[in-house]
Amino acid sequence: MQRVRDPAKADLFLVPAFQESAWCLKPLMKLTRAWQASPVDYFNRRRGWDHFAVFHWAQDLLRWPCDSWANDKSHSALRNISKAVGVLRSPWNPENSASVVAKWAAAHNIFEVPYGGSVHDSMFWKLRDRSARRLLAFASFNKQGHENTYQQMSLRTVLEQQCRRSAPECQFLPLSSGKVTMYSLFGERRHPVLKELLHSMHGAVFSLQPAGDDPSRKGIIDSLTVGCIPVIFHKEQQELWPLHWGPWVNDSHVFIPADDLLSGRVDVIQVLRAVPQSRIFNMQQNIARRAQSLVYPHKPLPNDAFETLLDRVQHAAASDTYR
């Protein structure tokens, strides 16, 4: 699939309706007007099924200015548009249960896709000599500024304590909360912090990836795309990105229930020491083969994240399953 300028040659149409976009507000009117000067109304021709949009998280579709995209009063053509979201379980709370979210997502043609990660070159996730890994585990997160509905912040405190006790096998890189964290990772000073974080994770066998305000975490993607096995602690994290990670999730992570750590029944480093080398090697092999499915690369790769996203949209456009 390739980008074309002539709509007559297009199979799919991207609507640039992210949160800050003008397309978020009154989309039906704008989509109808967009083709008024064209001999063909490419939006209504297929009732929106061949159009798609990408949003940061599902919560964007529940609040102004994007709230007309996926509510009970949404026009049927808007419901038909495929809507990719980086986080589906947002907000993450008992009222927003998996079954409630799944029903809402199906009704409005919403599906979850991975965040954009920091790594785009396959050389970083291809399998290397296991002896080159200098760390058993690496962890980097803050412990403030997040919800604690599922004890995820309490868990972060426990993980930091256990990691620090096991130095130098485990390295902990603290991140400040709030704007300092965002500025350090994504602003002008991003290079030193992000470089240290990715370099340390690349040299570790495992990375500790506790949930934050929602189950997803960019760190899981960064971990996999530097060839490091993520350790996750909530079952909702095992259900992330079902199209992209779901087919191989069981062979690419370690799961330790958060309750076991919070109760003091287990120590995360002791659990990781006990993982058989054969299992580690199998997970590393699987990551080396499949990590590109979580990447939006500068140059297309077979079965990369964007190709998988487009396959899902094309299937929705062609299949009666979604009609």
One Martini backbone bead per residue (centre of mass of N, CA, C, O) as a GRO file, in nm:
protein
  323
    1MET     BB    1   0.098   0.035   0.021
    2GLN     BB    2   0.027   0.376  -0.095
    3ARG     BB    3   0.059   0.700  -0.150
    4VAL     BB    4  -0.195   0.926  -0.277
    5ARG     BB    5  -0.348   1.208  -0.455
    6ASP     BB    6  -0.566   1.043  -0.593
    7PRO     BB    7  -0.880   0.951  -0.491
    8ALA     BB    8  -0.940   0.735  -0.718
    9LYS     BB    9  -0.677   0.555  -0.601
   10ALA     BB   10  -0.804   0.517  -0.326
   11ASP     BB   11  -0.879   0.304  -0.044
   12LEU     BB   12  -0.794   0.522   0.173
   13PHE     BB   13  -0.879   0.766   0.445
   14LEU     BB   14  -0.734   1.029   0.620
   15VAL     BB   15  -0.827   1.179   0.930
   16PRO     BB   16  -0.694   1.467   1.101
   17ALA     BB   17  -0.834   1.397   1.430
   18PHE     BB   18  -0.682   1.503   1.650
   19GLN     BB   19  -0.713   1.684   1.932
   20GLU     BB   20  -0.581   1.961   1.789
   21SER     BB   21  -0.775   1.939   1.561
   22ALA     BB   22  -1.024   2.072   1.356
   23TRP     BB   23  -1.160   1.783   1.293
   24CYS     BB   24  -1.297   1.726   1.567
   25LEU     BB   25  -1.492   1.947   1.487
   26LYS     BB   26  -1.748   1.884   1.298
   27PRO     BB   27  -1.691   1.634   1.094
   28LEU     BB   28  -1.935   1.591   0.908
   29MET     BB   29  -1.932   1.866   0.771
   30LYS     BB   30  -1.636   1.852   0.665
   31LEU     BB   31  -1.661   1.587   0.499
   32THR     BB   32  -1.880   1.692   0.309
   33ARG     BB   33  -1.728   1.950   0.205
   34ALA     BB   34  -1.462   1.823   0.088
   35TRP     BB   35  -1.650   1.702  -0.181
   36GLN     BB   36  -1.814   1.928  -0.333
   37ALA     BB   37  -1.598   1.975  -0.582
   38SER     BB   38  -1.647   1.682  -0.642
   39PRO     BB   39  -1.779   1.426  -0.840
   40VAL     BB   40  -1.706   1.270  -0.570
   41ASP     BB   41  -1.828   1.126  -0.267
   42TYR     BB   42  -1.598   0.967  -0.066
   43PHE     BB   43  -1.757   0.941   0.198
   44ASN     BB   44  -2.062   0.848   0.113
   45ARG     BB   45  -2.007   0.615  -0.079
   46ARG     BB   46  -1.918   0.425   0.205
   47ARG     BB   47  -2.008   0.549   0.482
   48GLY     BB   48  -1.688   0.568   0.602
   49TRP     BB   49  -1.531   0.286   0.587
   50ASP     BB   50  -1.260   0.421   0.425
   51HIS     BB   51  -1.207   0.565   0.696
   52PHE     BB   52  -0.955   0.726   0.917
   53ALA     BB   53  -0.837   0.763   1.264
   54VAL     BB   54  -0.608   0.919   1.511
   55PHE     BB   55  -0.565   0.867   1.863
   56HIS     BB   56  -0.432   0.873   2.165
   57TRP     BB   57  -0.717   0.826   2.320
   58ALA     BB   58  -1.033   0.746   2.411
   59GLN     BB   59  -1.088   1.006   2.579
   60ASP     BB   60  -1.103   1.202   2.334
   61LEU     BB   61  -1.404   1.082   2.255
   62LEU     BB   62  -1.536   1.209   2.546
   63ARG     BB   63  -1.435   1.503   2.461
   64TRP     BB   64  -1.372   1.807   2.403
   65PRO     BB   65  -1.396   1.821   2.048
   66CYS     BB   66  -1.444   1.480   2.001
   67ASP     BB   67  -1.746   1.385   2.110
   68SER     BB   68  -1.893   1.321   1.816
   69TRP     BB   69  -1.754   1.039   1.730
   70ALA     BB   70  -1.849   0.847   2.016
   71ASN     BB   71  -2.174   0.849   2.050
   72ASP     BB   72  -2.515   0.791   2.062
   73LYS     BB   73  -2.546   1.048   1.839
   74SER     BB   74  -2.387   0.948   1.620
   75HIS     BB   75  -2.334   0.923   1.315
   76SER     BB   76  -2.307   0.650   1.120
   77ALA     BB   77  -2.054   0.745   0.955
   78LEU     BB   78  -1.881   0.795   1.208
   79ARG     BB   79  -1.893   0.505   1.323
   80ASN     BB   80  -1.751   0.373   1.065
   81ILE     BB   81  -1.502   0.492   1.135
   82SER     BB   82  -1.185   0.429   1.193
   83LYS     BB   83  -1.045   0.414   1.538
   84ALA     BB   84  -0.737   0.488   1.654
   85VAL     BB   85  -0.588   0.400   1.975
   86GLY     BB   86  -0.343   0.408   2.224
   87VAL     BB   87  -0.585   0.406   2.449
   88LEU     BB   88  -0.862   0.231   2.574
   89ARG     BB   89  -0.819   0.226   2.901
   90SER     BB   90  -0.965   0.542   2.913
   91PRO     BB   91  -1.028   0.531   3.189
   92TRP     BB   92  -0.889   0.352   3.477
   93ASN     BB   93  -1.172   0.187   3.605
   94PRO     BB   94  -1.436   0.014   3.729
   95GLU     BB   95  -1.650   0.154   3.538
   96ASN     BB   96  -1.426   0.089   3.298
   97SER     BB   97  -1.467  -0.185   3.186
   98ALA     BB   98  -1.396  -0.420   2.958
   99SER     BB   99  -1.691  -0.465   2.860
  100VAL     BB  100  -1.769  -0.169   2.818
  101VAL     BB  101  -1.542  -0.097   2.619
  102ALA     BB  102  -1.597  -0.314   2.403
  103LYS     BB  103  -1.882  -0.222   2.329
  104TRP     BB  104  -1.811   0.068   2.247
  105ALA     BB  105  -1.594   0.002   2.033
  106ALA     BB  106  -1.775  -0.168   1.843
  107ALA     BB  107  -1.993   0.060   1.789
  108HIS     BB  108  -1.730   0.269   1.682
  109ASN     BB  109  -1.474   0.149   1.552
  110ILE     BB  110  -1.256   0.074   1.785
  111PHE     BB  111  -0.891   0.063   1.821
  112GLU     BB  112  -0.580  -0.061   1.926
  113VAL     BB  113  -0.258   0.102   1.940
  114PRO     BB  114   0.052   0.183   1.943
  115TYR     BB  115   0.275   0.365   2.036
  116GLY     BB  116   0.522   0.581   1.981
  117GLY     BB  117   0.844   0.516   1.976
  118SER     BB  118   1.213   0.549   1.998
  119VAL     BB  119   1.243   0.297   1.799
  120HIS     BB  120   1.343   0.217   1.430
  121ASP     BB  121   1.578   0.001   1.446
  122SER     BB  122   1.646  -0.340   1.408
  123MET     BB  123   1.930  -0.357   1.550
  124PHE     BB  124   1.804  -0.337   1.853
  125TRP     BB  125   1.616  -0.626   1.838
  126LYS     BB  126   1.818  -0.806   1.762
  127LEU     BB  127   1.991  -1.074   1.828
  128ARG     BB  128   2.219  -1.129   2.090
  129ASP     BB  129   2.453  -1.185   2.297
  130ARG     BB  130   2.384  -1.273   2.617
  131SER     BB  131   2.662  -1.185   2.754
  132ALA     BB  132   2.614  -0.866   2.696
  133ARG     BB  133   2.438  -0.860   2.942
  134ARG     BB  134   2.486  -0.662   3.237
  135LEU     BB  135   2.179  -0.690   3.316
  136LEU     BB  136   1.898  -0.813   3.459
  137ALA     BB  137   1.773  -0.520   3.544
  138PHE     BB  138   1.541  -0.246   3.461
  139ALA     BB  139   1.443   0.088   3.594
  140SER     BB  140   1.190   0.357   3.504
  141PHE     BB  141   1.031   0.592   3.728
  142ASN     BB  142   0.769   0.739   3.883
  143LYS     BB  143   0.569   0.824   4.208
  144GLN     BB  144   0.407   1.068   4.074
  145GLY     BB  145   0.105   1.193   3.926
  146HIS     BB  146  -0.080   0.938   3.982
  147GLU     BB  147  -0.281   0.700   3.997
  148ASN     BB  148  -0.408   0.445   4.269
  149THR     BB  149  -0.643   0.238   4.213
  150TYR     BB  150  -0.427  -0.032   4.167
  151GLN     BB  151  -0.151   0.024   4.322
  152GLN     BB  152   0.075   0.137   4.119
  153MET     BB  153   0.239   0.329   4.312
  154SER     BB  154   0.305   0.125   4.529
  155LEU     BB  155   0.457  -0.063   4.340
  156ARG     BB  156   0.687   0.128   4.263
  157THR     BB  157   0.812   0.136   4.542
  158VAL     BB  158   0.879  -0.164   4.564
  159LEU     BB  159   1.054  -0.188   4.307
  160GLU     BB  160   1.270   0.011   4.387
  161GLN     BB  161   1.365  -0.128   4.645
  162GLN     BB  162   1.440  -0.403   4.515
  163CYS     BB  163   1.638  -0.295   4.307
  164ARG     BB  164   1.840  -0.149   4.497
  165ARG     BB  165   1.912  -0.409   4.665
  166SER     BB  166   2.028  -0.549   4.373
  167ALA     BB  167   2.271  -0.411   4.340
  168PRO     BB  168   2.393  -0.437   4.009
  169GLU     BB  169   2.165  -0.611   3.872
  170CYS     BB  170   1.994  -0.350   3.933
  171GLN     BB  171   1.869  -0.062   3.766
  172PHE     BB  172   1.789   0.277   3.874
  173LEU     BB  173   1.602   0.539   3.701
  174PRO     BB  174   1.505   0.834   3.788
  175LEU     BB  175   1.200   1.025   3.771
  176SER     BB  176   1.052   1.300   3.749
  177SER     BB  177   0.783   1.487   3.788
  178GLY     BB  178   0.602   1.610   3.551
  179LYS     BB  179   0.758   1.852   3.364
  180VAL     BB  180   1.040   1.739   3.397
  181THR     BB  181   0.999   1.475   3.254
  182MET     BB  182   0.897   1.583   2.982
  183TYR     BB  183   1.142   1.761   2.922
  184SER     BB  184   1.368   1.544   2.941
  185LEU     BB  185   1.239   1.346   2.718
  186PHE     BB  186   1.105   1.582   2.491
  187GLY     BB  187   1.291   1.807   2.491
  188GLU     BB  188   1.591   1.961   2.463
  189ARG     BB  189   1.701   1.738   2.698
  190ARG     BB  190   1.645   1.440   2.589
  191HIS     BB  191   1.910   1.292   2.518
  192PRO     BB  192   2.046   1.206   2.787
  193VAL     BB  193   1.808   1.051   2.916
  194LEU     BB  194   1.718   0.868   2.680
  195LYS     BB  195   1.992   0.741   2.628
  196GLU     BB  196   2.028   0.608   2.906
  197LEU     BB  197   1.770   0.441   2.910
  198LEU     BB  198   1.816   0.275   2.643
  199HIS     BB  199   2.097   0.167   2.708
  200SER     BB  200   2.021   0.010   2.966
  201MET     BB  201   1.797  -0.165   2.839
  202HIS     BB  202   1.983  -0.296   2.620
  203GLY     BB  203   2.166  -0.426   2.875
  204ALA     BB  204   1.908  -0.592   2.948
  205VAL     BB  205   1.691  -0.851   3.007
  206PHE     BB  206   1.506  -0.673   3.196
  207SER     BB  207   1.197  -0.482   3.246
  208LEU     BB  208   1.018  -0.260   3.448
  209GLN     BB  209   0.639  -0.226   3.386
  210PRO     BB  210   0.445  -0.033   3.529
  211ALA     BB  211   0.169   0.112   3.572
  212GLY     BB  212  -0.041   0.389   3.549
  213ASP     BB  213  -0.320   0.547   3.457
  214ASP     BB  214  -0.271   0.306   3.265
  215PRO     BB  215  -0.170   0.010   3.126
  216SER     BB  216  -0.009   0.162   2.942
  217ARG     BB  217   0.342   0.181   2.806
  218LYS     BB  218   0.606   0.297   2.638
  219GLY     BB  219   0.823   0.113   2.775
  220ILE     BB  220   0.736  -0.152   2.644
  221ILE     BB  221   0.818  -0.076   2.357
  222ASP     BB  222   1.111   0.003   2.413
  223SER     BB  223   1.195  -0.269   2.521
  224LEU     BB  224   1.132  -0.448   2.273
  225THR     BB  225   1.305  -0.251   2.067
  226VAL     BB  226   1.582  -0.347   2.251
  227GLY     BB  227   1.552  -0.658   2.349
  228CYS     BB  228   1.369  -0.634   2.613
  229ILE     BB  229   1.209  -0.787   2.874
  230PRO     BB  230   0.906  -0.744   2.995
  231VAL     BB  231   0.766  -0.655   3.315
  232ILE     BB  232   0.446  -0.737   3.439
  233PHE     BB  233   0.141  -0.670   3.678
  234HIS     BB  234  -0.116  -0.656   3.487
  235LYS     BB  235  -0.355  -0.805   3.298
  236GLU     BB  236  -0.410  -0.555   3.112
  237GLN     BB  237  -0.121  -0.565   2.981
  238GLN     BB  238  -0.175  -0.839   2.820
  239GLU     BB  239  -0.411  -0.672   2.635
  240LEU     BB  240  -0.240  -0.514   2.461
  241TRP     BB  241  -0.241  -0.466   2.140
  242PRO     BB  242  -0.385  -0.719   1.982
  243LEU     BB  243  -0.277  -0.683   1.684
  244HIS     BB  244   0.044  -0.642   1.758
  245TRP     BB  245   0.093  -0.828   2.038
  246GLY     BB  246  -0.106  -1.065   2.082
  247PRO     BB  247   0.028  -1.304   1.900
  248TRP     BB  248   0.316  -1.268   2.111
  249VAL     BB  249   0.290  -1.207   2.422
  250ASN     BB  250   0.346  -1.492   2.566
  251ASP     BB  251   0.663  -1.474   2.422
  252SER     BB  252   0.753  -1.155   2.566
  253HIS     BB  253   0.700  -1.202   2.885
  254VAL     BB  254   0.664  -1.115   3.233
  255PHE     BB  255   0.445  -1.227   3.500
  256ILE     BB  256   0.363  -1.036   3.803
  257PRO     BB  257   0.168  -1.002   4.049
  258ALA     BB  258   0.110  -0.729   4.234
  259ASP     BB  259   0.012  -0.865   4.500
  260ASP     BB  260   0.277  -1.026   4.556
  261LEU     BB  261   0.446  -0.766   4.609
  262LEU     BB  262   0.270  -0.604   4.813
  263SER     BB  263   0.274  -0.853   5.029
  264GLY     BB  264   0.579  -0.993   5.015
  265ARG     BB  265   0.598  -1.283   4.875
  266VAL     BB  266   0.784  -1.138   4.660
  267ASP     BB  267   1.077  -1.101   4.452
  268VAL     BB  268   1.160  -0.981   4.152
  269ILE     BB  269   1.458  -1.079   4.131
  270GLN     BB  270   1.416  -1.373   4.211
  271VAL     BB  271   1.227  -1.442   3.980
  272LEU     BB  272   1.429  -1.370   3.748
  273ARG     BB  273   1.657  -1.567   3.828
  274ALA     BB  274   1.451  -1.827   3.774
  275VAL     BB  275   1.460  -1.796   3.483
  276PRO     BB  276   1.510  -1.978   3.227
  277GLN     BB  277   1.729  -1.965   2.969
  278SER     BB  278   1.543  -2.089   2.756
  279ARG     BB  279   1.317  -1.878   2.786
  280ILE     BB  280   1.478  -1.629   2.730
  281PHE     BB  281   1.569  -1.709   2.445
  282ASN     BB  282   1.284  -1.737   2.323
  283MET     BB  283   1.197  -1.445   2.373
  284GLN     BB  284   1.425  -1.309   2.215
  285GLN     BB  285   1.354  -1.437   1.945
  286ASN     BB  286   1.066  -1.326   1.924
  287ILE     BB  287   1.140  -1.028   1.935
  288ALA     BB  288   1.329  -1.026   1.685
  289ARG     BB  289   1.085  -1.109   1.488
  290ARG     BB  290   0.830  -0.894   1.607
  291ALA     BB  291   0.888  -0.586   1.688
  292GLN     BB  292   0.793  -0.432   1.423
  293SER     BB  293   0.479  -0.435   1.511
  294LEU     BB  294   0.555  -0.160   1.710
  295VAL     BB  295   0.652   0.004   1.451
  296TYR     BB  296   0.705   0.339   1.300
  297PRO     BB  297   0.888   0.360   1.044
  298HIS     BB  298   1.065   0.541   0.818
  299LYS     BB  299   1.093   0.258   0.691
  300PRO     BB  300   0.940   0.009   0.571
  301LEU     BB  301   0.812  -0.290   0.720
  302PRO     BB  302   0.726  -0.592   0.766
  303ASN     BB  303   0.464  -0.583   0.975
  304ASP     BB  304   0.419  -0.319   1.077
  305ALA     BB  305   0.221  -0.102   1.248
  306PHE     BB  306   0.098   0.040   0.999
  307GLU     BB  307   0.017  -0.209   0.838
  308THR     BB  308  -0.172  -0.325   1.055
  309LEU     BB  309  -0.363  -0.088   1.065
  310LEU     BB  310  -0.448  -0.095   0.762
  311ASP     BB  311  -0.560  -0.381   0.762
  312ARG     BB  312  -0.792  -0.318   0.958
  313VAL     BB  313  -0.929  -0.100   0.786
  314GLN     BB  314  -0.968  -0.271   0.531
  315HIS     BB  315  -1.142  -0.486   0.665
  316ALA     BB  316  -1.370  -0.295   0.751
  317ALA     BB  317  -1.436  -0.203   0.454
  318ALA     BB  318  -1.490  -0.517   0.341
  319SER     BB  319  -1.648  -0.624   0.590
  320ASP     BB  320  -1.950  -0.736   0.736
  321THR     BB  321  -1.864  -0.739   1.038
  322TYR     BB  322  -1.880  -0.396   1.047
  323ARG     BB  323  -2.211  -0.358   0.946
   0.00000   0.00000   0.00000
